[in-house]
C-alpha cells in the first residue's frame, strides 16, 4: 500500500462508499479505495469532510496535516489502536537510565554505520573520489560510542560524526548544486531543502506508525522530552536518514531529476522550497524509493523501507516489553 498525498490547493476530500474522492470545482481529480491507502497527507489549503474522516478511522488510516512546504501541523488518528500495556512499560523504561543509554548507543551506532555504508557505496562507484580521511574519522566516532558514559556524550559523538559525514556528502554531489553544509530552520538552498523534506516525510511516517502501534510517540529515549516533538519518532528515524533520505537527495540531484528552477525562495522566512509541480514529482520519487524491494540485511527476506519502519517499531516494542535486544537497521551495500 502507499500514502495518499493531497497537494491541490482548494480541493476537497470526500467519501463515497468505501472510496475517497478528491474534488475541485466540482470535478473529480482522484478516486481511490481505502484499503489501498496507508495514510493521507494533506498539504496546505485542502478541505475534508467529517464523513471522509470517519471512513479513515474505520480503516485505521492516519491523516497528517502539513503546511504547503511540508511542516507537520498535526495528525488525526483513530483511538482504537492504543496499547495501554505497551505505554505503561514505555514510561517505566524511561526512568531506567541504563535502558535509555544502551538503547541510545544502538541508535547512534546504527546511524553512523549507515553513514559509512552510504559513503563506501558511493566510493565504490566513483573510485576517483577519495573519502579515506572521512571514513577513518567516521570509524573513529563509531568506536567512541560504546565508551560514552551518558546521553550527552553520545550527542557530542553524533554531532562530530555528522560534521564529518556532511563533508563527505558534499563531495558526493556531482551536479551543479551547491551544498554549504547542513542548514535547517530554514533550509537555505535546494540540497538542504530536499534533505529537510525527506527527513520530514520519514519522521511523519514513523510518528504515525508508533501512534498506531500503541506507543506514546512523544516519549523518546535518546531524544529527550520536548514540548510538541515526537521524540520517539526522532529516535527511530536516525537509522533511516542516510539509507533513505540522503540517498534520495543524491539520486534526485545527481541524476538531474530536479534543477535549480524547481525551487523557490520565500523572502519572509529565508527558506528554499520545491515548487508545486516539482513537489508532485517528488512524491512519486519518494514512493518509488520507500516501496522498492530489497533483501533485509538481518532477516534475509524481501522487504521495503516502509515495511522496515514497522519491523523496527515492533522490535522496539519487544525490547521494551520482553527485554529482547534491539538491533538497528543497517543497510548493506
C-alpha positions as CSV (number, residue, x, y, z in Angstrom):
1,X,0.0,0.0,0.0
2,X,1.0,3.6,-0.3
3,X,0.4,7.1,1.1
4,X,-2.0,9.5,-0.5
5,X,-0.6,13.0,-0.9
6,X,-3.1,15.8,-1.4
7,X,-1.4,19.0,-2.7
8,X,-4.0,20.6,-5.0
9,X,-4.9,23.8,-3.2
10,X,-8.7,24.5,-2.6
11,X,-9.6,20.9,-3.3
12,X,-11.8,18.8,-1.0
13,X,-11.6,15.2,0.2
14,X,-14.9,13.4,0.3
15,X,-16.2,9.9,0.9
16,X,-18.3,7.8,-1.4
17,X,-18.9,4.2,-0.2
18,X,-15.6,2.8,0.7
19,X,-13.8,5.2,-1.6
20,X,-12.1,8.5,-1.1
21,X,-12.8,11.2,-3.7
22,X,-10.7,14.3,-4.2
23,X,-12.7,17.1,-6.0
24,X,-12.0,20.6,-7.1
25,X,-14.5,23.0,-8.8
26,X,-17.0,20.1,-9.0
27,X,-14.5,17.9,-10.9
28,X,-13.2,14.6,-9.6
29,X,-9.4,14.7,-9.6
30,X,-8.8,11.3,-8.0
31,X,-10.8,8.3,-6.7
32,X,-9.2,5.6,-4.6
33,X,-10.3,2.7,-2.4
34,X,-9.5,3.0,1.3
35,X,-7.9,-0.5,1.5
36,X,-5.2,0.7,-0.9
37,X,-4.0,3.5,1.5
38,X,-1.7,3.5,4.5
39,X,-2.0,7.2,5.3
40,X,-3.4,10.5,4.0
41,X,-1.1,13.6,4.0
42,X,-2.7,17.0,3.4
43,X,-0.5,19.9,2.3
44,X,-1.8,23.4,2.6
45,X,-5.4,24.5,1.9
46,X,-7.1,21.2,1.3
47,X,-10.5,20.7,2.9
48,X,-12.0,17.4,4.1
49,X,-15.4,16.2,5.2
50,X,-16.3,14.6,8.6
51,X,-17.6,11.6,6.6
52,X,-14.2,11.2,5.0
53,X,-12.5,11.2,8.4
54,X,-15.0,8.6,9.7
55,X,-14.1,6.4,6.8
56,X,-10.4,6.8,7.5
57,X,-10.9,5.9,11.2
58,X,-12.9,2.7,10.2
59,X,-9.9,1.6,8.0
60,X,-7.3,2.6,10.6
61,X,-5.8,5.2,8.3
62,X,-3.8,8.1,9.8
63,X,-4.2,11.6,8.5
64,X,-1.4,14.2,8.7
65,X,-2.0,17.9,8.2
66,X,1.0,19.8,6.9
67,X,1.8,23.3,5.6
68,X,2.4,23.6,1.8
69,X,6.1,23.4,2.4
70,X,5.9,20.2,4.4
71,X,5.9,21.2,8.1
72,X,3.8,19.0,10.2
73,X,0.9,20.8,11.9
74,X,-0.9,17.8,13.4
75,X,-2.3,14.4,13.0
76,X,-5.7,12.8,13.2
77,X,-5.7,9.2,14.3
78,X,-8.2,6.5,15.3
79,X,-8.4,5.8,19.1
80,X,-8.8,2.0,18.6
81,X,-5.2,1.1,18.2
82,X,-3.9,2.3,21.6
83,X,-2.0,-0.3,23.6
84,X,-2.0,0.9,27.3
85,X,0.2,-2.0,28.4
86,X,2.9,-1.0,26.0
87,X,2.6,2.6,27.1
88,X,3.0,1.7,30.7
89,X,6.1,-0.2,30.0
90,X,7.4,2.6,27.7
91,X,7.1,5.1,30.5
92,X,8.6,2.7,33.1
93,X,11.7,2.2,31.0
94,X,12.1,5.9,30.5
95,X,13.1,6.2,34.2
96,X,15.7,3.4,33.7
97,X,18.9,5.3,32.9
98,X,20.8,2.1,31.9
99,X,18.0,1.1,29.4
100,X,18.0,4.6,27.8
101,X,21.7,4.8,27.4
102,X,22.0,1.3,26.0
103,X,19.2,1.9,23.5
104,X,20.7,5.3,22.6
105,X,24.0,3.7,21.8
106,X,22.4,1.2,19.5
107,X,20.6,4.0,17.7
108,X,23.8,6.2,17.3
109,X,25.8,3.2,16.1
110,X,23.2,2.3,13.5
111,X,23.2,5.9,12.3
112,X,27.0,6.2,11.9
113,X,27.2,2.7,10.3
114,X,24.6,3.7,7.7
115,X,26.5,6.9,7.0
116,X,29.7,4.8,6.5
117,X,27.8,2.4,4.2
118,X,26.5,5.2,2.0
119,X,29.9,6.8,1.6
120,X,31.5,3.4,1.0
121,X,28.9,2.6,-1.6
122,X,29.5,5.9,-3.4
123,X,33.2,5.5,-3.3
124,X,33.0,2.0,-4.9
125,X,31.1,3.5,-7.9
126,X,33.3,6.7,-8.1
127,X,36.8,5.5,-7.3
128,X,38.3,8.8,-8.4
129,X,36.8,10.5,-5.3
130,X,38.8,9.9,-2.2
131,X,36.9,9.6,1.2
132,X,39.8,8.0,3.1
133,X,40.1,10.8,5.7
134,X,36.3,11.0,6.3
135,X,35.9,7.2,6.5
136,X,38.7,7.0,9.1
137,X,37.1,9.7,11.1
138,X,33.7,8.2,11.0
139,X,35.1,4.8,12.1
140,X,36.8,6.6,15.0
141,X,33.5,8.2,16.0
142,X,31.8,4.8,15.8
143,X,34.3,3.2,18.1
144,X,33.7,6.0,20.6
145,X,30.1,5.2,21.1
146,X,30.4,2.3,23.4
147,X,32.6,4.2,25.9
148,X,30.0,7.1,26.2
149,X,29.1,7.4,29.9
150,X,25.8,9.3,29.3
151,X,23.5,10.5,26.5
152,X,25.1,14.0,26.5
153,X,28.4,12.4,25.4
154,X,26.5,10.5,22.7
155,X,25.1,13.7,21.3
156,X,28.6,15.1,21.1
157,X,29.9,12.0,19.3
158,X,27.0,12.0,16.9
159,X,27.5,15.7,16.2
160,X,31.1,15.2,15.4
161,X,30.2,12.3,13.1
162,X,27.6,14.3,11.4
163,X,30.0,17.1,10.6
164,X,32.4,14.7,9.0
165,X,29.6,12.9,7.2
166,X,28.2,16.0,5.6
167,X,31.7,16.9,4.4
168,X,31.6,13.6,2.6
169,X,28.0,14.2,1.4
170,X,29.1,17.5,-0.2
171,X,31.8,15.5,-2.2
172,X,29.1,13.1,-3.4
173,X,27.2,15.8,-5.2
174,X,28.0,15.5,-8.9
175,X,25.7,18.2,-10.3
176,X,25.9,22.0,-10.2
177,X,24.0,22.3,-7.0
178,X,26.0,23.9,-4.2
179,X,26.0,22.4,-0.7
180,X,27.2,24.8,2.0
181,X,26.9,22.1,4.7
182,X,23.7,21.1,6.6
183,X,21.4,24.1,7.0
184,X,18.0,23.9,8.6
185,X,15.3,26.0,10.2
186,X,15.1,27.1,7.4
187,X,16.9,25.3,4.6
188,X,18.7,27.9,2.6
189,X,19.5,26.0,-0.6
190,X,17.9,23.3,-2.8
191,X,20.0,20.4,-1.4
192,X,19.1,21.2,2.2
193,X,15.5,21.7,1.1
194,X,15.4,18.2,-0.2
195,X,17.2,16.8,2.8
196,X,14.7,18.5,5.2
197,X,11.7,17.4,3.2
198,X,13.0,13.8,3.2
199,X,13.6,13.9,6.9
200,X,10.1,15.3,7.4
201,X,8.5,12.6,5.3
202,X,10.2,9.8,7.2
203,X,9.6,11.4,10.6
204,X,5.8,11.7,9.8
205,X,5.6,8.1,8.7
206,X,7.3,6.8,11.8
207,X,5.4,9.0,14.2
208,X,2.1,7.9,12.8
209,X,3.2,4.2,12.9
210,X,4.3,4.5,16.5
211,X,1.0,6.0,17.5
212,X,-0.9,3.3,15.6
213,X,1.0,0.5,17.3
214,X,0.2,2.0,20.8
215,X,3.4,3.8,21.7
216,X,3.4,7.4,23.0
217,X,5.4,8.9,20.2
218,X,6.3,11.9,22.4
219,X,8.3,9.9,24.9
220,X,11.7,9.1,23.5
221,X,14.8,7.5,25.0
222,X,17.7,9.1,23.1
223,X,16.0,12.4,22.3
224,X,14.6,13.9,25.5
225,X,11.2,15.2,26.1
226,X,10.5,18.4,24.3
227,X,7.1,20.1,24.1
228,X,5.3,19.2,20.9
229,X,8.0,16.9,19.5
230,X,7.5,13.3,18.7
231,X,10.8,12.3,20.4
232,X,10.4,8.5,19.9
233,X,10.0,9.0,16.2
234,X,13.2,11.1,16.3
235,X,14.9,8.2,17.9
236,X,13.9,5.6,15.3
237,X,14.3,7.8,12.2
238,X,18.1,8.2,13.0
239,X,19.0,4.9,11.5
240,X,17.0,5.7,8.3
241,X,18.5,9.1,7.5
242,X,21.4,8.0,5.3
243,X,19.9,4.9,3.6
244,X,16.7,6.7,2.6
245,X,16.7,10.5,2.9
246,X,20.2,11.2,2.0
247,X,20.2,8.6,-0.8
248,X,17.0,10.0,-2.3
249,X,18.5,13.5,-2.3
250,X,21.7,12.4,-4.1
251,X,19.6,10.5,-6.6
252,X,17.4,13.5,-7.4
253,X,20.2,15.9,-7.8
254,X,22.9,13.7,-9.4
255,X,20.5,12.3,-11.9
256,X,19.2,15.8,-12.6
257,X,15.6,14.9,-11.8
258,X,15.4,18.4,-10.3
259,X,17.1,21.6,-11.3
260,X,17.5,25.0,-9.7
261,X,14.3,26.2,-11.4
262,X,12.3,23.7,-9.5
263,X,12.8,25.6,-6.3
264,X,11.8,29.0,-4.9
265,X,13.0,31.2,-2.1
266,X,10.5,32.5,0.4
267,X,11.7,36.1,1.3
268,X,9.7,36.2,4.5
269,X,11.4,33.1,6.0
270,X,14.6,32.9,4.1
271,X,13.9,29.3,3.3
272,X,14.1,27.5,0.0
273,X,11.3,25.0,-1.1
274,X,10.1,22.9,-4.0
275,X,7.6,24.5,-6.3
276,X,4.1,22.9,-6.5
277,X,4.5,20.8,-9.7
278,X,8.0,19.6,-8.8
279,X,6.6,18.7,-5.3
280,X,4.2,16.3,-7.0
281,X,7.1,14.7,-8.9
282,X,9.0,14.4,-5.6
283,X,6.2,12.3,-4.1
284,X,6.4,9.9,-7.0
285,X,10.2,9.5,-6.4
286,X,9.7,9.2,-2.7
287,X,7.1,6.5,-3.0
288,X,9.2,4.6,-5.5
289,X,12.2,4.6,-3.1
290,X,10.2,3.8,0.0
291,X,8.5,0.8,-1.7
292,X,11.5,-0.6,-3.6
293,X,12.0,-4.2,-2.6
294,X,15.4,-5.4,-1.3
295,X,16.8,-8.1,0.8
296,X,16.5,-7.3,4.5
297,X,20.1,-7.2,5.9
298,X,19.2,-9.1,9.1
299,X,16.1,-11.1,8.2
300,X,17.3,-12.1,4.7
301,X,13.8,-11.7,3.3
302,X,12.4,-9.4,0.7
303,X,11.2,-6.2,2.2
304,X,10.7,-2.4,1.6
305,X,11.8,0.6,3.6
306,X,8.2,1.2,4.6
307,X,8.0,-2.3,6.0
308,X,11.3,-1.8,7.8
309,X,9.7,1.1,9.7
310,X,7.2,-1.3,11.1
311,X,9.8,-4.0,11.7
312,X,11.9,-1.6,13.8
313,X,8.9,-0.3,15.7
314,X,7.8,-3.8,16.5
315,X,11.3,-4.7,17.6
316,X,11.3,-1.8,19.9
317,X,8.0,-2.9,21.4
318,X,9.6,-6.4,22.1
319,X,12.7,-4.7,23.5
320,X,10.6,-2.6,25.9
321,X,8.1,-5.3,27.0
322,X,10.2,-8.5,26.8
323,X,13.8,-7.5,27.1
324,X,14.5,-8.8,23.6
325,X,17.7,-6.9,22.3
326,X,17.0,-4.1,19.9
327,X,19.2,-4.1,16.7
328,X,19.5,-1.1,14.5
329,X,18.6,-1.4,10.8
330,X,21.9,-1.2,8.9
331,X,21.8,-1.1,5.1
332,X,24.2,-3.4,3.2
333,X,26.0,-2.2,0.1
